[in-house]
Amino acid sequence: MTTVLAPALIDASSWLIGLVVIAAALLRAWQGWLDLKRHELERGLPSRPGEEGAGLGSARIELADLKERIRKLEAIASGVDP
C-alpha cells in the first residue's frame, strides 16, 4: 500500500511546491509593477508613451469641430444654404 501512495504523494508535493514558487514570483512582479506606477505618479509621468500630447490633439479637433458648427449656424442665420 505504501509503495502506491509514495509516488502520488511525491507528485502532489512537487506540484504544490511549484505552484507556491510561481505564485510568489507573480506576487513579486505585481509588487514591482505597483512600485513602478507609484513612482510614475509621484514624478508626474504619463502612464503610456504618447499620452502627453493626446489632450492637446483632441482639444484641437474639438475646437475645429466647434468652429465648423458655428460657421454652419451663422450660414443658417443669414439665410445661406450651408
Distance bins in CASP14 RR format, pairs under 12 A and 6 or more apart:
PFRMAT RR
TARGET T0000
AUTHOR 0000-0000-0000
RMODE 2
METHOD distances of the structure
MODEL  1
1 8 0 0 0 0 0 1 0 0 0 0 0
2 8 0 0 0 0 0 1 0 0 0 0 0
2 9 0 0 0 0 1 0 0 0 0 0 0
3 9 0 0 0 0 0 1 0 0 0 0 0
3 10 0 0 0 0 0 1 0 0 0 0 0
4 10 0 0 0 0 0 1 0 0 0 0 0
4 11 0 0 0 0 0 1 0 0 0 0 0
5 11 0 0 0 0 0 1 0 0 0 0 0
5 12 0 0 0 0 0 1 0 0 0 0 0
6 12 0 0 0 0 0 1 0 0 0 0 0
6 13 0 0 0 0 0 1 0 0 0 0 0
7 13 0 0 0 0 0 1 0 0 0 0 0
7 14 0 0 0 0 0 1 0 0 0 0 0
8 14 0 0 0 0 0 1 0 0 0 0 0
8 15 0 0 0 0 0 1 0 0 0 0 0
9 15 0 0 0 0 0 1 0 0 0 0 0
9 16 0 0 0 0 0 1 0 0 0 0 0
10 16 0 0 0 0 0 1 0 0 0 0 0
10 17 0 0 0 0 0 1 0 0 0 0 0
11 17 0 0 0 0 0 1 0 0 0 0 0
11 18 0 0 0 0 0 1 0 0 0 0 0
12 18 0 0 0 0 0 1 0 0 0 0 0
12 19 0 0 0 0 0 1 0 0 0 0 0
13 19 0 0 0 0 0 1 0 0 0 0 0
13 20 0 0 0 0 0 1 0 0 0 0 0
14 20 0 0 0 0 0 1 0 0 0 0 0
14 21 0 0 0 0 0 1 0 0 0 0 0
15 21 0 0 0 0 0 1 0 0 0 0 0
15 22 0 0 0 0 0 1 0 0 0 0 0
16 22 0 0 0 0 0 1 0 0 0 0 0
16 23 0 0 0 0 0 1 0 0 0 0 0
17 23 0 0 0 0 0 1 0 0 0 0 0
17 24 0 0 0 0 0 1 0 0 0 0 0
18 24 0 0 0 0 1 0 0 0 0 0 0
18 25 0 0 0 0 1 0 0 0 0 0 0
18 26 0 0 0 0 0 1 0 0 0 0 0
19 25 0 0 0 0 0 1 0 0 0 0 0
19 26 0 0 0 0 0 1 0 0 0 0 0
20 26 0 0 0 0 0 1 0 0 0 0 0
20 27 0 0 0 0 0 1 0 0 0 0 0
21 27 0 0 0 0 0 1 0 0 0 0 0
21 28 0 0 0 0 0 1 0 0 0 0 0
22 28 0 0 0 0 0 1 0 0 0 0 0
22 29 0 0 0 0 0 1 0 0 0 0 0
23 29 0 0 0 0 0 1 0 0 0 0 0
23 30 0 0 0 0 0 1 0 0 0 0 0
24 30 0 0 0 0 0 1 0 0 0 0 0
24 31 0 0 0 0 0 1 0 0 0 0 0
25 31 0 0 0 0 0 1 0 0 0 0 0
25 32 0 0 0 0 0 1 0 0 0 0 0
26 32 0 0 0 0 0 1 0 0 0 0 0
26 33 0 0 0 0 0 1 0 0 0 0 0
27 33 0 0 0 0 0 1 0 0 0 0 0
27 34 0 0 0 0 0 1 0 0 0 0 0
28 34 0 0 0 0 0 1 0 0 0 0 0
28 35 0 0 0 0 0 1 0 0 0 0 0
29 35 0 0 0 0 0 1 0 0 0 0 0
29 36 0 0 0 0 0 1 0 0 0 0 0
30 36 0 0 0 0 0 1 0 0 0 0 0
30 37 0 0 0 0 0 1 0 0 0 0 0
31 37 0 0 0 0 0 1 0 0 0 0 0
31 38 0 0 0 0 0 1 0 0 0 0 0
32 38 0 0 0 0 1 0 0 0 0 0 0
32 39 0 0 0 0 1 0 0 0 0 0 0
33 39 0 0 0 0 0 1 0 0 0 0 0
33 40 0 0 0 0 0 1 0 0 0 0 0
33 47 0 0 0 0 0 1 0 0 0 0 0
34 40 0 0 0 0 0 1 0 0 0 0 0
34 41 0 0 0 0 0 1 0 0 0 0 0
35 41 0 0 0 0 0 1 0 0 0 0 0
35 42 0 0 0 0 0 1 0 0 0 0 0
36 42 0 0 0 0 0 1 0 0 0 0 0
36 43 0 0 0 0 0 1 0 0 0 0 0
36 45 0 0 0 0 0 1 0 0 0 0 0
36 47 0 0 0 0 0 1 0 0 0 0 0
37 43 0 0 0 0 0 1 0 0 0 0 0
37 44 0 0 0 0 0 1 0 0 0 0 0
37 45 0 0 0 0 1 0 0 0 0 0 0
37 46 0 0 0 0 0 1 0 0 0 0 0
37 47 1 0 0 1 0 0 0 0 0 0 0
37 48 0 0 0 0 0 1 0 0 0 0 0
38 44 0 0 0 0 0 1 0 0 0 0 0
38 45 0 0 0 0 0 1 0 0 0 0 0
38 47 0 0 0 0 0 1 0 0 0 0 0
39 45 0 0 0 0 1 0 0 0 0 0 0
39 47 0 0 0 0 0 1 0 0 0 0 0
40 46 1 0 0 1 0 0 0 0 0 0 0
40 47 1 0 0 1 0 0 0 0 0 0 0
40 48 0 0 0 0 0 1 0 0 0 0 0
40 49 0 0 0 0 0 1 0 0 0 0 0
40 51 0 0 0 0 0 1 0 0 0 0 0
41 47 0 0 0 0 1 0 0 0 0 0 0
44 51 0 0 0 0 0 1 0 0 0 0 0
44 52 0 0 0 0 0 1 0 0 0 0 0
45 51 0 0 0 0 1 0 0 0 0 0 0
45 52 0 0 0 0 1 0 0 0 0 0 0
46 52 1 0 1 0 0 0 0 0 0 0 0
46 53 0 0 0 0 1 0 0 0 0 0 0
46 54 0 0 0 0 1 0 0 0 0 0 0
46 55 0 0 0 0 0 1 0 0 0 0 0
47 54 0 0 0 0 0 1 0 0 0 0 0
48 54 0 0 0 0 1 0 0 0 0 0 0
50 56 0 0 0 0 0 1 0 0 0 0 0
50 57 0 0 0 0 0 1 0 0 0 0 0
51 57 0 0 0 0 0 1 0 0 0 0 0
51 58 0 0 0 0 0 1 0 0 0 0 0
53 59 0 0 0 0 1 0 0 0 0 0 0
53 60 0 0 0 0 0 1 0 0 0 0 0
54 60 0 0 0 0 0 1 0 0 0 0 0
54 61 0 0 0 0 0 1 0 0 0 0 0
55 61 0 0 0 0 1 0 0 0 0 0 0
55 62 0 0 0 0 1 0 0 0 0 0 0
55 63 0 0 0 0 0 1 0 0 0 0 0
56 62 0 0 0 0 0 1 0 0 0 0 0
56 63 0 0 0 0 0 1 0 0 0 0 0
57 63 0 0 0 0 1 0 0 0 0 0 0
57 64 0 0 0 0 0 1 0 0 0 0 0
58 64 0 0 0 0 0 1 0 0 0 0 0
58 65 0 0 0 0 0 1 0 0 0 0 0
59 65 0 0 0 0 0 1 0 0 0 0 0
59 66 0 0 0 0 0 1 0 0 0 0 0
60 66 0 0 0 0 0 1 0 0 0 0 0
60 67 0 0 0 0 0 1 0 0 0 0 0
61 67 0 0 0 0 0 1 0 0 0 0 0
61 68 0 0 0 0 0 1 0 0 0 0 0
62 68 0 0 0 0 0 1 0 0 0 0 0
62 69 0 0 0 0 0 1 0 0 0 0 0
63 69 0 0 0 0 0 1 0 0 0 0 0
63 70 0 0 0 0 0 1 0 0 0 0 0
64 70 0 0 0 0 0 1 0 0 0 0 0
64 71 0 0 0 0 0 1 0 0 0 0 0
65 71 0 0 0 0 0 1 0 0 0 0 0
65 72 0 0 0 0 0 1 0 0 0 0 0
66 72 0 0 0 0 0 1 0 0 0 0 0
66 73 0 0 0 0 0 1 0 0 0 0 0
67 73 0 0 0 0 0 1 0 0 0 0 0
67 74 0 0 0 0 0 1 0 0 0 0 0
68 74 0 0 0 0 0 1 0 0 0 0 0
68 75 0 0 0 0 0 1 0 0 0 0 0
68 82 0 0 0 0 1 0 0 0 0 0 0
69 75 0 0 0 0 0 1 0 0 0 0 0
69 76 0 0 0 0 0 1 0 0 0 0 0
69 82 0 0 0 0 0 1 0 0 0 0 0
70 76 0 0 0 0 0 1 0 0 0 0 0
70 77 0 0 0 0 0 1 0 0 0 0 0
70 82 0 0 0 0 0 1 0 0 0 0 0
71 77 0 0 0 0 0 1 0 0 0 0 0
71 78 0 0 0 0 0 1 0 0 0 0 0
71 80 0 0 0 0 0 1 0 0 0 0 0
71 82 1 0 0 1 0 0 0 0 0 0 0
72 78 0 0 0 0 0 1 0 0 0 0 0
72 79 0 0 0 0 0 1 0 0 0 0 0
72 80 0 0 0 0 0 1 0 0 0 0 0
72 81 0 0 0 0 0 1 0 0 0 0 0
72 82 1 0 1 0 0 0 0 0 0 0 0
73 79 0 0 0 0 0 1 0 0 0 0 0
73 80 0 0 0 0 0 1 0 0 0 0 0
73 82 0 0 0 0 1 0 0 0 0 0 0
74 80 0 0 0 0 1 0 0 0 0 0 0
74 82 0 0 0 0 1 0 0 0 0 0 0
75 81 1 0 0 1 0 0 0 0 0 0 0
75 82 1 0 1 0 0 0 0 0 0 0 0
76 82 1 0 0 1 0 0 0 0 0 0 0
END
